[in-house]
Amino acid sequence: MARRAAEYNEIKDCTFVPSTLPGAPELKPVEIRGLDRHLELKELQKRKEEELALREAEVFGLNCKFEGNTVPEPFEFNTEARYDKN
């Protein structure tokens, strides 16, 4: 905290304002080789992940909407049918 306060006190009175020359050359955009392909591959990967998420939602029923509740019904073991085969 003390270091930050010292740095602030050191630069608070700074009046530096950079000046540009009227005849200074204008900066042109820099061409980065392979950037277009990189961005294309990132877009393809993003699209692939979205398609995978949609497919998973379809297959695993993540978007399934149920009407009403499941009603449990009584059951019984049909053990007599198993023993009558002999």
Residue, then its C-alpha position, 0 to 999 in steps of 0.5 A: m500500500a505504501r509503495r502504491a502511495a509513493e508511486y502515485n505521489e511520484i506521477k501525480d504532477c506529471t504533465f507530459v502530453p505527447s505531440t504528433l508531428p503533422g508530417a508523421p506517416e500514418l500507421k497502416p493495418v498489419e496483415i497477420r498471416g493465418l489469422d483468417r484461417h484461425l478465425e474460420l477454424k474457431e467458428l467451425q469449432k463453435r458451430k460443431e459444439e452447438e450442433l453437438a449440444l443440440r444433438e445431446a439435448e435431442v437424444f437425452g431428452l433435455n428439452c422434453k416437457f411433460e404434461g402432468n405427473t406420473v401416476p404410480e400403479p400397484f404391481e404384483f409378482n406373477t410367480e404362479a406363471r413361473y412355476d406352472k411351466n413344469 
